[in-house]
Amino acid sequence: MYKNIFKYDDMKRSEHMSVRTTVGWYFWTHQLLEITGPDVTAFLDYIFPNNIGSLAVGKDRYTTMLNEQGEIIDDVVVMRRSEDIYWVSTLYATKTDDWWYFHQGDYDVEWSEITDEWSMYAVQGPKSRDLVSGLVKKLEEDSVEGPVDDLKFFSHMETQIHGIPCIINRGGFSGEKLGYEIYVHPDDCESLEGYLKPAAEALGGKEVTEFQVMAWTLPTEANFYYMRDLAHTNPFEVGLEKNIKWDKDFIGKEALLKIKEEGPKREMVGFEVPEADIYIRSKQYGGPGEAVYIDGEEEEVGRVSKLVYSYVKEVNIGYILAKKGALHMGDKIKIHGYDAVITKMNWL
């Protein structure tokens, strides 16, 4: 019999729930591109459909990146480091670099990959503020509470942790209301970990070591996507159309306007499978994902994009990329012979 790789794994469960109940920390360095130049803001506003021009210094913004057909080819976080310097956090720096090169045109910009210059640690969970604030060196000009305590979501600041220069960004990929990302020079990683480990343990937390927890179980519970979930979709199909600024030109706009007028042909929906020990193929493991049918019908209505286990709800959960309107909340279906029900895409 197939055994659930998540449900019975005590280490995955413990690390996942430490983030949900106390605090978890882990090494999670994305690739970074630094871009600057006289036309940098205009260029990024053309590359990305979200509004970059209104981004204040010290703030971040999530956005997709589209091709000319309006399909998502990457999703990134843009950080405005200064008036004319931005960082773009991605998992596909080489592809992004190529895309920018072929679409630079007359924009006066230059960029470079700075991934080797920074390492990033995620600190996530209800007690993450206590942990990070306790580590940050309080400078004389800081307020009594300390700058971390007042840091807003998707904002970043330069500071120190026991003398280690760092950039702290409030954000994360866990779905927690409180979470931080700490950027340090790679040479400082060992020292930083020496402070993170005991500080987390003192709060009842721990280090997260399982990639499947960092990238799959935590974000899926909160309806966060991994780029593999978004491949060959458009923003309307996956609920990201709110991140589009329509009163500017951007790559893919013409195609998206047509989709907006005609309506998307597909949509991402959530589902649960109560039975614990199941074997359902999903796109996250490679391939197209298990085919989904409506009971009694022979026509395929979708494919399983994601399947993980929710330690909060104690049930298998996932996403189906389905024909628009084919599946509705509460519908009971079978996937590869297992009973499933269509649900909202958030399990927190």
N, C-alpha and C positions, 0 to 999 in steps of 0.2 A: 504494500500500500504506500502511496505517496505521502510523505510527512511534510507538514507545513514548515518551511525553512525559517519562518519568523515566529510563529506562535510558541514553539517549544524551545526557542533559543533564549536561555536566561540572560546571557550577556547582552544581546540586542535589546531585550526587554528592559533590563536595568539601565542601560545607557539612554535609551529612548525616554523612559519615564523620569530619569534624573533631569532632563531638559524640561519636561512638562511640570514637574513638581518642585524642583529646587533650582539647580543650575548645572549645565554641562558645557565643557569647553573642548575644542578640537581644532586641529590644523586643517585649514580649508582655503588654500591659496588659489585664487582665480588668476587668470592671465590679465595683465594690465597693459594698456596702451596709453601713452601720454601724448596729447595733441595740442598744438599751439599755433599762433600766427595771426595776422591781421583779420583774416576771414574765418577764424575758427568757429565762432558761434553760428555764422550763416551756413557754413559747411555742414556742421552737425545738425542744424535744423533741416537741411536738405536730405541728409542721410537717414535721419530718424523721424518717424511720424509724430512722436510726442513733442511737446514744447520745450526746446532747449534754451531759447532766448530769454525766457523769464526765470531761468534758474539762477538763484543768488549764489554768491561766493560762499563756500562752506556747506552747500546743499547738494543732495543727490536726486536723481530721477530715474525711475525704471522706464524702459522703452523697448519696443521691438525694433528690428531692422528688417526691411522688406525688399524683395526683388521687384522687378517691373510688373510682375503678375499679381502683386499684392500678397505674395506668400511670405511667411515668416522664415527668415534665414538665420536669425540670431535674436536673442533677447539679452539685454545688457543693463548695467547700471552706469549712468553718467554722473561723475562727480566733478563739480566745478571747484577747482583748487585755487584759482585766482581769476582775475578779470579775463585773461586770455589764455589760461592753461586749464585743460580738462583731463581727467582720467576716465577711461572707459574700461569697465570690468567685464570680462567675457571668458568663456571657456574655449573660444576659437579665435585666438589672436591672429594666427596666420591667415585664416580665411577672411577675417575682418580687414586685415592689412591689404590683402589683394582687392577686396571690394572697394575700399576707400581709394586705392590707387587707380582703379579703372573708372572711378566716378569723380575724381578730383577736379577735372576740367581746369577752369581758370581760378579756382579758389586758392588764395595764398595761405597755405597751411603746411605744416610739417609735423610728423609724428614718429614715435619710436616705441618699441616694446620695452617696458621697464620691469617685467615680471621678475627678473633675476635680482632686482634691487630691493624687493619687498617680499615679506612673508606675512600671511594673514591668519589670525586665529579668531575663531568664532566663540563667543561666550553668550549662551542663550538660556533663557528661562526666567521664572519669577524672581529669582535672587541674583540675576546677572548684574543689576545695577549696584547691589551691595558689594559684589565681588569686584567689579571694575572700579567703582568709586573708591573702594578701600585700597586699591593698588596704585591709583594715580597720585603722583606726588603733588601735594597742595602747595602751589606757589603763593608768595606773599600777597600778590594782587588778586588772587582768587577769592570768590565769595566763601562764606562759612560752609555752605553746602558743597562747594566744589563744582567745577564746570561740568563734570559728567552728569551730575544730578539733574541739570537743566537742559541737557542736550536733547533736542527734539528728534523725532523719527526722521530718518534719511538726512541727517546732518552729521558733519564731521568736524574734528578739532585736532590741533597739534598739542601734545602734552608730553609728560614723562611718566614712566612707571619705575620707581626706584632708580632713577637716573637714566633709564633706557629711553631714548627719543622714540616717540610713536605717534601714529595718527589713530584716533578712535572714531569709528563711525557707528552711529546707532542704526542698526538694521540687521538683517539676517535672513536665512532660508528655512527657518524652523516653524514659522507661524506664531511664535511667541510674541506677546505684546511688548515684552522687554527682551532686548538682545543687542549685542554689540559685536563689532569687528575691530580687531586690533592689528594694525599694520606696523611691522618693525623690520629693521634690516636683518637679513638672514643670519648674520653673525651673532645677533642678539636672541635668537630663538631659544637656545638652551637656557639662558638666564631667565627669559620670560616664563618658560615652562616651569622653572624652579619656583616661581612666584604663583603661577596659576594653580598648580596642583594642590598645594596645601591650602590656599585660599578657598578653592572649591570644596575640598574635603571638610573644611571647617564649617561650611554652610550646608553640608549634607549632600553635596554634588560630587561629580566625578568627570574624568576625561571620557569623551566619546571616541572610540577607536574604529567602529564599524562603518564602512563607507555606505552600506545599505541603510543605516540609520540616518546618516547625514543627508544623503541624496534622495532617499526614497520614502522611508516610513514617516519621518518628521514632516517634510514638505507636503506629502500627499494628503495627510490628515487635514492640512490647512488649505487645500486646493491650490498649492503652488505647483508650477510646471517645471519640468526639466526640458531642455531644448529638444530632446528626442520626442517628447510628447507633442511638441509644436511643429515639427518638421512637416512641410507640405500642407500646412493649414494657413488660413488667413485670420486676422484678428477677430472678425465677426464670428467665426466658427468656434473660437475658444474663449469668448467673453472678454477680449482685450480691446474692444473697439473704443472704450472710454479713454484710452491712452492715445487718441489720435487728435491732432490739432488741424482742423480742416481749412483754416484760413491762411494756409501757407502752402508752398510747393514742397513736395517730398517724393522720393522714389516710391513708386507703386500707387500714387494717389489716384491716377486715372482708373486703374483697375479696381481699386477699393470703392471708388464712387459708383462704379457699375454694380459691384457686389451689394453695396448699400441700397441701391435702387431696386435691384432684382431680388435681394434677400439671399443669405447664405444657403448653400445646398446641404451643408452638414452642421452638426453641433456636437460639442463635448458634453456628455452626461455622466453622472456618477452612478455607481452600482455597489451592492453588497452581496456577498455570498456567505450565508450563515454557516454552512458546513466547513469544518476546520481543514481537513486534509483533502485538498483539491489539486487538480492539475489543469490549469488553464494557461495557455500561452499568451504572453502579452508582448507588446512591441519593445518594451524596455530591455528584453533579453535578446533582441534581434529578430528579424523577420516581421511579417505584417500584423501579427497578433491574431488571437482566436476570432473566428467569424461568429457573428451574433445574428440570431434569427428570432422572429416573433413566433411564439408557439403556434404550430399548425400551418405556418407559412414556409415556403421553400426559398423565398427571396432573402438574400443577405441584407441586413439593415445597418450593419456596422462592424467594427473591429475593436478588440480590446487593446487600448493604448497603455494602460498601467494597471498593475495588480500588486498590492502589498497587503500588510496586515496592520490594522489599527489597534495599538496597545491600549488606547483610551477607550475604544468601543468594544474591543474583543471580538472583532469580526474582520473578514477579508473585505478589502475595499479597493476601488479602482475607477478608471475612466474608460468610457467607450466613445469613440468617434463614430457617430451614427448619422444616418440620413435625417435631415431636419424634420422634426415633427413625428418621427417614427416611434420614438420611445417617450413615455410620459412618467412623471413622478408617481411612484407606487406600482408601476407595471411589474408583473411577475413574469420572468422569462427563464429559459434554460440556456446556459452557456457550457458547451462541451458536456452536456448531460447533467450539470449541476444547477440547482435552483438558485436564482438570483432575483434581486429586486432593484428597480431604478430608484435612486435617491438624489438628494442634493449633493453637491461636490464640496462638502466641508464637514469634517467629523469632529470638530472641537467644540 
